[in-house]
Amino acid sequence: MCGITGIFDTRSARPVPHAVLHRMNESQTHRGPDEGSLHLEPGLGFGHRRLSIIDVATGQQPLFNEDGSVVVVFNGEIYNYQELIPELQALGHVFHTKSDTECIVHAWESWGEACVERFRGMFAFALWDRNQQTFFMARDRLGVKPMYYAVLDDGMLLFGSELKSLLAHGGLKREIDPYAVEEYFALGYVPEPRTIFKQARKLPPAHTLVVRRGQALPEPREYWDVRFTLDNKITEAEAQEELMVRLRESVRLRMIAEVPLGAFLSGGVDSSAVVAAMAGLSKEPVNTCSIAFDDPQFNESEFAKMVADRYRTNHFVETVRSDDFGLLDTLARLYDEPYADSSAIPTYRVCQLARKRVTVALS
């Protein structure tokens, strides 16, 4: 997890105050405790907080193309970057790092807006092409990585991984969107593209936004959607085999990292399947983390232990009390808007537990 943020002047090239951009970037330090960097030029400011996972030595951001005319800030992982690098090199691009981030700037140069169609991964990124005077923002197909943005009355576009980075700017109006409140009470969260604030938006999953300086702001464009069809006639046995192949491949891709890996293990079908796949792909014991509850009615830790024992994982457990209300203010500050997830407290606690042992956890 990293944190990205920035300011783009959609009208001209007015200077971006360093102090404001720094404040926005530092509001997301918890997303990227390893490094923090800024890039400023007339009409643009990019900020990045880094959690180092791939190319720890040289993967710093903001990251540029060969001549410095294209710059990107990126949160996530491009899982197929190792296949994209030789393809982009064959097109004439020179790589100065071994990071998946550098694939983005070169893919933009070669394929433009269609670059996202070549990426396999979870990502949210913002890119500035000085030669084309174009700002480009994108989010992965399923919206794993968040992206918030707002256009202020003066034409400044703000973006960030969390709403708090937009609020840190100081210019975002805090007027509540009544439709967002209605959707929250209906669904338990505020769905895309709304946020709790009228002026701010979430970039929907599988969407991009292209803004050319001096032109009207367009609507986000969808580049992918799930296709549901009934023309895939396979047997149950074939479906089972394909499921296992796809699961193992998905887990293998997510185990590409230069830092310690682990997994959240509840003992349910999903997390148990992920841990089983990891165990089959790893030479070392998998690190697994579970949360137990002091109320026996909700405690499923015994099932997690059964899976951990079967796959001989390094298993760590912490117990959450039923009256663990000390996190309420913390969670409200982290989520930035109403979010009615009954698992929010145990999820936070299991992340705390995992962070003591690993940098990346599959779930």
N, C-alpha and C positions, 0 to 999 in steps of 0.2 A: 504494500500500500504506500503510495506517495500522495502528495498534495500539490495541486497546480492552481494557479490563480493569475489574474492579469487584468489589464485595462487596455482597451483599443478605442482610439478616437475615430468614429465612423465618418466624421465630417471633414476634418483637416488633419494637421499634424501638431496639435498643441502639446506642450510638454507634459509629461506624466510625473507628478511629484514623487521623488524617491521615498520620502517618509511614508506616504500613503501606501505605495506598493509594498514596502517593507512591512507595514502594519498588517496588510492583508495576508501576506505570505506567512508571517509569524503566527497568525491566528490558527494555522493548520500544522504547527510544529509536531503535534501528536501523530500526524499522518506520516511524517518523514523526519525522524529524529537524527538521522545520520549527517545530513548536509542541507544547507539552504542557500540558494543563489538567485540573483535577479539579473534581468537584462532590460535596459532602457534605451530607447531611441525616440526621435520625435514622433509623437502620436501613439506610442506603444510602450507597454511595460509588461514583462512576463516574470512570474515568480514560481519557484519550484522548491518543495521540501522533499528530500529523498530518503526512502528506505531502500538500502542497497540490497539487491537480490541477484541480478545478472550484470556481469562486467563491473564488478565492485571497484576496480582500479580506475577505469577510464570512462564510466558511463554517466558522468556528471551532466546536469541540465541547468539552464536551457542549452540545447544542442543545435549546431549549425551545419549547413551543407558546406561544400568545399570553399566557396567564395564568400560565405557569410550572408548571403542574400535571403536564405530561408532559415527560420528558427522555429523550434518546436519545444513545447513543454508537454509531458506525457505521464499519465498515471496508468499502470497496468502492465500487461505482458503481451507481446506478439509471439505466439508459440511457434509459428512457422518461420521465424526470422532467419534461421540457419539455412533454410531452403531459398529464401528470398535474396540473401546476400550475393551468392554467385550469379543469380539472374540479373541483379542490378549492376554488379560489376561488369557483366558482359555488355550492358548498355552504356558503359563508360564511366560509371560512378566510382569514386575512390573513397574507401572507408578508412576512417582514422580511429575507430573504436571497434569493439566486438559486441556492441550492445544492440538490443532490438530497437532502441530509440532511433538510432541512426538510419534504420530501414525506413522510418516514416518520412524523413525529409527527402531521401532519394526516391522513394516511391511516389511522393507528391510531384517531384520534378518530372518523373517519367510518365505517370498515369493520371495526374491531376486528381479531381474529385473521386474518380473511380478507384483510387488507391485503397480505400477502405474495403472494397470488395475482394482484395487480395489478402487481407489480414485475417489470420485465424487467432483469436485471442479474446482477452477482456481488456478494454481500453477506453480511455477518455483523453483526448488531446486537443490542443489548440496550436495553430501554426500560422506564421506570418510570412508571406512572400513579398519582399520589398519591391522586386522588379515588376510584379503584377499588381502591386498595391492591393493585395487580397488577404483577408483574414479567414481562416478555415477552422472549423470546430467539428469534432466527430465523437460519437459514442458507440460502443460495441453493440452487437446484434441483440443481446438479451438485457442490456443495461446493467451489467454487473458493476461497472465503474460509474460513479455519479458525475454529473456535470450540471451546474447551475449557471444561469446568466441573467443579465438585466441590462436594458438600455435606459440610461438616465435621460432627463429632460434636455440636458445639454449635448446629447449625442454620444456620450461616453458609454461604451459597452464594457460591463464588468463580467468576469466569469470566475468560477472556482469550483473546487471539489466539494465544498460545503457552503451552505448559506452564510455561515459566520464570516467567511472571507469577504463576501459581498457587503455584509453589514459593517465590517471593519473599515470599509472605504469611507463611510460617513455620509454618503449622498443618496443611499437607497431609502426610499420612503417605506415606513413601517405600517402602511395602511393594509389592514387585513382583507383578504379576498373572501367574501361571503360564500362563493361557490366552493372554495377550497374547504371551508368549515363544513359545509353540507356534505361534501364528498368524504371528509374525514369521519363524520358521524355514521355515514353509510358503510364505509369500507374499513375504517380503522387506521387509515393513512391518507395522505394527499397524493393522488396519482399524477403521473405526467400528463400534460405539460405544466400543470399548475404547481405553485408553492403556496404556502400560507400567506405570502405577501403578494399584493396585486402586481407590483412592478417586476417581480422576479419570476423566472421560468426554469423548469427542468428541460434540458434537451432530451427528447424521448429516445428510448433504445432504437438502434439501427437507423439513426438520423444524422444528417450533417447540416451544418449551417455555413453558407458562404457569404461573406460581406465584402463588397468592394468599396473602398473608401470614396466617399462622395456620392454614392448611390443609395437608394432606399433599401431599408432592411428587408430581405425576403423572408418567407416562412421556411422553417427547417424542411429538408427533403429526406424522404424515406429511401434507403438503399437496399433494404432486405425485409422479408417477412417469412414467417413459417408457412410452409405449404402443407395443407391437410388434404390428402387424396385417398381414394380407395383402390388405386390401380397398382399397388405394390403387393402382388399376390405371392406370398411366401408361406411356408408351413410354420407351425408352431416351433418345431425343432430348429428350423432355419432362423426364426426370429430370436430364439434363445441364444444361438451361436453368434448372431450379429450383435446382439446386446452385449455379450461378453467381450467381443472384439472391440467394439466401440468404447466400452467402459475402460478396458485396459489401455487403449490408445489415449483416451482423455486423461487418465491418471498419469500415464508416462509423460505426456507433454507438460503437465503441471508440476512434475518433479524436477524440471530443468531449473537449477538454481545453484548459486555458489555459497549458500548459507544453510544452516540447519533446518530440516523439514520435519513436519509432524502432521497430525490429523486430529480433528475433533471426533470423539467416539461416544455416541449415546447408547449404542446397543441396538438401535433400530436398523431397518433394512438398508437405508441409504448409506449411513456412515459405516456400517459393517462391511458393505460391498466395497467402499472406497479403501478401507483399511486392508481388506483381503487383497485387493489389486495392488496396493502399495507394497504389501509384504512379499508378493510374488515378483515384484520388480526391483526390490532393494536387497543389496547384499548385507546391509546392517539392519538390526531390529528397528522397527518403526516406533517413533515416539507418539503415544496417544494420550489425549487429555479428556477427562470426563468430569461432569458435575453430578454430585449426589445431593439429595434433598433430605432434610431432617424429618420430613413427613413421609412415612412409609407408603402412603397412598400414591405419591408421585415419584418415589425413588426407583429409578430403573438402572442404578449403577451395577447391579448384579449381572444384568445382561451385557453391559459393556465389558465387565470383567471376563465373562465367558469368551467373548470375541478376542479380548486382549490375551487371554491364556492360550487360546487356540493358535494365534499367530505369533505368540511369544514377543509381544511388543513391550517397550519400556512404557509402562502405564502409570499415569499420574491422576489422582482424584482429589477434588476439594468439595466440601459440603457447603451448600447454600441454605441458610436458615429461612424459614417461611416468613419471618418478620424482618428480612433484610431490606429495609427501606432506606438505608443510608445512601443508596445510589440514585435516588429519584432526581435530585438536583443535578447530579453528574450526567445522567441520561438525557435530561431536558436540555442541558447545555450542548451535549454531543449531537443530538438529533436535530436541533434548531427549529423544528416545527412539530406539531402534534403527531404522535406515533403510538398506536395502541397495540403493541406487541407484548403478549403475556410472557414471552420468553426473553424479553429484553435484559432482565437482571441476570439470569443464568448464562445468557450468551456473553454478556460483558465479563462475568466471572470466569468463564472457561477461556476467554481470550486473555485475561490477566494471567491465568495459570499457564497457558501455552507460551506466552511471551517470556516466561522465566526460562523456558527450555529451548524454544525454536524461534525462528524469524518468520517462517511461512508455515501456515497450517491449512491443509485441505479439509473441506467440509462437504 
